[in-house]
Amino acid sequence: TDPLDFNQTINNNLQRAQAIIHEMNARLDMENGGEIADTFRALYNYFYRRLQEANVKKQKPPVEEVLRHLRGLRDSWAEMFHRGQADGGDPAAPADLGLRLA
């Protein structure tokens, strides 16, 4: 494998991941989201910085850390959704949690 191609692939993939994190951050409703929106803003900013660091230093541990946190968030959202359905009610709407999906 050509080292230049390898590094370019890493760079491209991490920049795509950063763009996704940036978009998630941009979708936060900071006006109405209160403390939870502030918390997500801080998390997303941290994730973005860690991905930048991983890209500059070509290190795997920062990527693994961000993935671990994102998987935890994903699992928490899924559990909240399933609990809401199991209770016969509607799961909390993202807008109720300071998030905009549009």
Protein Blocks (a to p, Z undefined) as FASTA:
>chain_A
ZZklmmmmmmmmmmmmmmmmmmmmmmpcfklnmmmlmmmmmmmmmmmmmmmmmmmnopak
lmmmmmmmmmmmmmmmmmmmmmmmmnopacddfklnopafZZ
